[in-house]
Amino acid sequence: MKVLVVGNGGREHALAWKLLQSPKIEQVVCVPGNGGTATMQGCQNLPLAVDDFEGISKFAVENDISLVVVGPEVPLAKGITDYLQTKGLKVFGPVQAGAQIEASKAWAKALMQEAGVPTAKAAVFTEATAAKNYIRTEGAPIVVKADGLAAGKGVIVAQTVAQAETAIDDILQGQFGSAGNSVVIEECLLGQEVSVLAITDGITIRPLLPAQDHKRIGEGDTGENTGGMGAYAPTPIATPELMERVQTEVLERTITALRNRGIDYRGVLYAGLMVAANGDFKVLEFNCRFGDPETQVVLSLLETPLEDLILACIHQRLGEMPPLDWKKGSAATVVAASGGYPGDYDKGKVITGLEAAKLAGAIVFHAGTKLNADAQIVTDGGRVLNITGLGENFQQAIAKAYTGIKEIQFSGMYYRRDIGHRVLNQES
């Protein structure tokens, strides 16, 4: 079968890589793809925009594409699944109504409250004066979020009331475009974040291995929020007991609430949790797609064929699937970023050492790269590469990732040197 993957990041490279491990998959087409997918055997890039629904559907129909897997949230929020389904295509990713769970934090918060999902206290505002009055009443620290999609950067953890008021002005005055038409203000939760990516056919929902991301740009989890600077799985903080509670109190309640609203949600439901020191948790947010860079570590450990899981969701037969099969051990990924990220950065820097990193035992997933006219891999984004290691334990997996990243060079390259610091402290 032929599969089309929508997107151009590290998540999409990992999806294509995993799908091509199956003898059932003869070809993967990535739209638009990146330098890694352009040079991977069995994969080709198609230079279309992720929201060119007509162009994607025309290619898929004319080239006998059996399955479309949508990576990013933006095309899902714009209704790519709904559109392609009208053309008779099988699509993995929720319909536009379901994608609201990520596209609007206010909508998701209302759904969680309706479903009885544990989550932070919150209020929604469209006007700055009312929002600031609420903050002065609640005090700081407090979290200020742009309601809509802001590429993972529309969340400000304000340590003072003044910082929160500035964040409100920035959001409502357009720093994040239309994503800031309204603002969500939440209580500040303390603890460790855990990413639970689950797959669902709208009735049955199954979690994948829990992962932990590193969202801050600086070591010691300092500095600005990013799309993610590294991840590892399975995170030990998500104990079997906690995952049982997540299954019943979060995943199943949410799918039921969606179904009660008449939404047939098939795809990935990703719950971002905050786990407190006492082991209790609350949901910070939901995403309607695979996480990035969590997907790179989770899929590296998955043994069950990915297309079997996807097709079971599409055909609403997930409940008939046997338990998922996983590699033993751990996986970790380190993000190599362009200098200046998450702010302004240059593109077009030649990347060297990719093959040496692979020879050192790392898996190299491309994110912000492209293949230029001179057949060179060059930088083309903020997060450039995801260097991934597998091992019998976290120490081995993290060491393999760092051994690999030391082989790679490009002008301005930056990466955190403390990915996995929490689990390494536990193992030592």
Residue pairs with C-beta under 8 A, 6 or more apart in sequence:
1 24
1 25
1 26
1 66
1 67
1 307
2 25
2 26
2 27
2 28
2 29
2 63
2 64
2 65
2 66
2 67
3 16
3 19
3 25
3 27
3 28
3 29
3 65
3 66
3 67
3 68
3 69
3 307
4 28
4 29
4 30
4 31
4 46
4 56
4 59
4 60
4 65
4 67
4 68
4 69
5 12
5 15
5 16
5 19
5 28
5 29
5 30
5 31
5 33
5 37
5 68
5 69
5 71
6 12
6 30
6 31
6 50
6 56
6 68
6 69
6 70
6 71
6 72
6 75
6 80
7 15
7 30
7 31
7 50
7 70
7 71
7 72
8 30
8 32
8 33
8 34
8 50
9 34
9 71
9 72
9 292
9 367
9 368
9 381
9 383
10 292
10 293
10 295
10 296
10 335
10 365
10 366
10 367
10 383
10 385
10 386
11 71
11 72
11 289
11 290
11 291
11 292
11 293
11 295
11 296
12 30
12 33
12 34
12 37
12 71
13 30
13 34
13 36
13 37
13 40
13 365
13 366
13 367
13 386
14 295
14 296
14 299
14 300
14 365
14 386
15 69
15 71
15 290
15 295
15 299
15 306
16 28
16 30
16 33
16 37
16 40
16 43
17 40
17 299
17 363
17 365
18 299
18 302
18 306
19 25
19 28
19 69
19 306
19 307
20 28
20 40
20 41
20 42
20 43
21 305
22 305
22 306
22 307
24 305
24 307
25 42
25 307
26 42
27 42
27 43
27 44
28 37
28 42
28 43
28 44
29 43
29 44
29 45
29 46
29 59
29 63
29 65
30 37
30 43
30 44
30 45
30 46
31 45
31 46
31 48
31 50
31 56
31 59
32 45
32 46
32 47
32 48
32 49
32 50
33 43
33 44
33 45
33 46
34 45
34 366
34 367
34 368
34 369
34 370
34 380
35 351
35 366
35 369
35 370
35 371
35 377
35 378
35 380
36 364
36 365
36 366
36 369
36 377
37 43
37 44
37 45
37 366
38 44
38 45
38 370
38 371
39 371
39 377
46 59
48 55
48 56
48 59
49 55
50 72
50 74
50 75
50 80
51 74
51 75
51 78
51 80
53 75
53 78
53 79
53 80
53 83
53 84
56 68
56 80
56 84
57 83
57 84
57 87
57 89
59 65
60 68
60 84
60 87
60 89
61 87
61 88
61 89
65 89
66 90
67 90
67 91
67 92
67 307
67 310
67 311
67 314
68 84
68 89
68 90
68 91
68 92
68 93
69 91
69 92
69 93
69 310
70 76
70 80
70 81
70 91
70 92
70 93
70 267
70 289
71 289
71 290
71 292
72 289
73 99
73 102
73 103
73 149
73 287
73 288
73 289
74 149
76 93
76 94
76 96
76 99
76 102
76 267
76 288
76 289
77 96
77 99
77 100
77 102
77 103
77 149
77 288
78 96
79 95
79 96
79 99
80 91
80 93
81 91
81 93
81 94
81 95
81 96
81 99
81 267
82 95
82 96
84 91
85 91
85 95
90 311
90 314
91 314
92 266
92 267
92 310
92 313
92 314
93 99
93 267
93 268
93 288
93 289
94 101
94 263
94 265
94 266
94 267
94 288
95 263
95 264
95 265
97 261
97 262
97 263
98 258
98 263
98 264
98 265
98 267
98 288
99 288
100 107
100 108
101 107
101 108
101 111
101 254
101 258
101 269
101 286
101 287
101 288
102 108
102 149
102 285
102 286
102 287
102 288
102 289
103 148
103 149
103 288
104 147
104 148
105 145
105 146
105 147
105 148
105 184
105 285
106 124
106 147
106 182
106 184
108 285
108 286
109 119
109 122
109 124
109 184
111 117
111 254
111 257
111 258
111 261
112 119
112 254
112 283
112 286
113 119
114 257
115 253
115 254
115 256
115 257
116 249
116 253
117 249
117 250
117 253
117 254
117 257
117 283
118 249
118 250
118 281
118 282
118 283
119 282
119 283
119 284
120 143
120 186
120 187
120 189
120 274
120 282
120 284
121 186
121 187
122 184
122 185
122 186
122 187
123 134
123 184
123 185
124 147
124 182
124 183
124 184
124 185
125 131
125 134
125 168
125 182
125 183
125 185
126 172
126 181
126 182
126 183
127 172
128 168
128 169
128 172
131 168
131 172
131 183
131 185
132 164
132 165
132 168
134 185
135 142
135 144
135 161
135 164
135 165
135 168
135 185
136 161
138 185
138 187
139 161
140 158
140 159
140 160
140 161
140 163
140 164
140 188
141 157
141 158
141 159
141 160
141 188
142 158
142 161
142 164
142 185
142 186
142 187
142 188
143 155
143 156
143 157
143 158
143 185
143 186
143 187
143 188
144 155
144 156
144 158
144 164
144 167
144 168
144 171
144 183
144 184
144 185
145 154
145 155
145 156
145 171
145 183
145 184
145 185
145 186
146 154
146 155
146 171
146 175
146 176
146 179
146 180
146 183
146 184
147 179
147 180
147 181
147 182
147 183
147 184
148 154
148 176
148 178
148 179
148 180
148 181
149 179
150 176
150 177
150 179
150 180
151 227
152 215
152 225
152 226
152 227
152 228
153 176
153 224
153 225
153 226
153 227
153 342
154 171
154 176
154 179
154 180
155 225
156 163
156 164
156 167
156 170
156 171
157 188
158 164
158 166
158 167
164 185
168 183
168 185
170 180
171 180
171 183
172 180
172 181
172 183
173 180
174 180
189 274
189 276
189 282
189 284
190 274
190 276
190 277
191 274
191 275
191 276
191 277
191 281
192 212
192 237
192 274
192 275
192 422
193 212
193 213
193 215
193 272
193 273
193 274
193 275
193 284
194 210
194 211
194 212
194 235
194 237
194 238
194 272
194 273
194 274
194 275
194 281
195 210
195 211
195 212
195 213
195 231
195 270
195 271
195 272
195 273
195 291
195 294
196 207
196 208
196 210
196 238
196 243
196 246
196 250
196 251
196 270
196 271
196 272
196 273
197 207
197 208
197 211
197 268
197 270
197 290
197 291
197 294
197 295
197 298
198 205
198 206
198 207
198 208
198 251
198 268
198 269
198 270
198 271
199 205
199 206
199 208
199 267
199 268
199 269
199 309
199 310
199 313
199 318
200 206
200 251
200 255
200 265
200 266
200 267
200 268
200 269
200 313
200 318
201 266
201 312
201 313
201 314
201 315
201 316
201 317
201 318
201 319
202 255
202 258
202 259
202 264
202 265
202 266
202 316
203 255
203 259
203 316
203 318
203 319
204 318
204 319
205 247
205 251
205 252
205 255
205 269
205 318
206 318
206 321
206 324
207 243
207 246
207 247
207 251
208 298
208 302
208 324
209 233
209 234
209 298
209 301
209 302
209 326
210 233
210 234
210 235
210 238
210 243
211 231
211 232
211 233
211 234
211 235
211 291
211 294
211 297
211 298
212 231
212 232
212 233
212 235
212 237
212 422
212 423
213 228
213 230
213 231
213 291
213 293
213 294
214 221
214 228
214 229
214 230
214 231
214 416
214 419
215 221
215 225
215 226
215 227
215 228
215 229
216 222
216 223
216 224
216 225
216 226
216 229
217 223
217 224
217 225
217 226
217 229
217 337
217 341
217 342
217 416
218 416
219 416
219 417
219 418
220 418
220 421
224 342
224 343
225 342
226 337
226 341
226 342
226 382
226 383
227 292
227 342
227 382
227 383
228 291
228 292
228 293
228 294
228 335
228 383
229 334
229 335
229 337
229 383
229 415
229 416
229 419
230 293
230 332
230 333
230 334
230 335
230 415
230 416
230 419
230 420
231 291
231 293
231 294
231 296
231 297
231 332
231 333
231 419
232 297
232 330
232 331
232 332
232 333
232 394
232 397
232 398
232 419
232 420
232 423
233 294
233 297
233 298
233 301
233 330
233 331
234 301
234 330
235 423
236 423
236 426
237 275
237 422
238 246
238 273
238 275
239 279
241 279
242 275
242 279
242 281
245 281
246 271
246 273
246 281
250 271
250 273
250 283
251 269
251 271
254 269
254 271
254 286
255 265
255 269
258 265
259 265
266 313
266 314
266 316
267 288
267 289
267 313
268 287
268 288
268 289
268 290
269 286
269 287
269 288
270 286
270 287
270 288
270 289
270 290
270 291
270 294
271 283
271 286
272 283
272 284
272 285
272 286
272 287
273 281
273 282
273 283
273 284
274 281
274 282
274 284
275 281
292 367
293 333
293 335
293 365
293 367
293 383
293 386
296 331
296 333
296 363
296 365
296 386
296 388
297 331
297 332
297 333
297 388
298 331
299 306
300 327
300 331
300 363
300 388
300 390
301 326
301 327
301 329
301 330
301 331
301 390
302 324
302 325
302 326
302 327
303 324
303 325
303 326
303 327
304 321
304 324
304 325
304 326
308 321
309 318
309 321
309 324
312 318
312 320
312 321
327 390
328 392
329 390
329 391
329 392
329 393
329 396
329 397
330 390
330 391
330 392
330 393
330 394
330 396
330 397
330 423
331 388
331 389
331 390
331 391
331 397
332 388
332 389
332 391
332 394
332 397
332 398
332 400
332 401
332 419
332 420
333 365
333 386
333 387
333 388
333 389
333 401
333 419
334 386
334 387
334 388
334 401
334 402
334 405
334 415
334 416
334 419
335 367
335 383
335 384
335 385
335 386
335 387
335 415
335 416
336 383
336 384
336 385
336 386
336 387
336 405
336 408
336 410
336 413
336 414
336 415
337 345
337 382
337 383
337 384
337 413
337 414
337 415
338 345
338 346
338 347
338 349
338 368
338 379
338 381
338 382
338 383
338 384
338 412
338 413
338 414
339 345
339 346
339 411
339 412
339 413
339 414
340 346
340 412
341 382
341 383
341 414
342 382
345 382
345 412
346 379
346 411
346 412
347 368
347 378
347 379
347 380
347 381
348 372
348 378
348 379
348 380
349 378
349 379
349 410
349 411
349 412
349 413
350 376
350 377
350 378
350 410
350 411
351 369
351 376
351 377
351 378
351 379
351 384
351 385
351 408
351 409
351 410
352 408
352 409
352 410
353 407
353 408
353 409
354 364
354 377
354 408
356 407
356 408
357 364
357 387
357 404
357 405
357 407
357 408
358 364
358 404
359 407
360 400
360 403
360 404
360 407
361 389
361 400
361 403
361 404
362 387
362 388
362 389
362 400
362 401
362 403
362 404
362 405
363 387
363 388
363 389
363 390
364 385
364 386
364 387
364 388
364 404
364 408
365 385
365 386
365 388
366 377
366 384
366 385
366 386
367 381
367 383
367 384
367 385
367 386
368 379
368 380
368 381
368 382
368 383
368 384
369 377
369 378
369 379
369 380
369 381
369 384
369 385
370 377
370 378
370 380
371 377
372 378
378 410
379 410
384 410
384 413
385 405
385 408
387 401
387 402
387 404
387 405
387 408
388 401
388 404
389 396
389 397
389 398
389 399
389 400
389 401
389 402
389 403
389 404
390 396
390 397
390 400
391 397
391 398
391 399
391 400
393 427
394 420
394 423
394 424
394 427
395 424
395 427
397 420
398 419
398 420
398 424
401 419
402 417
405 415
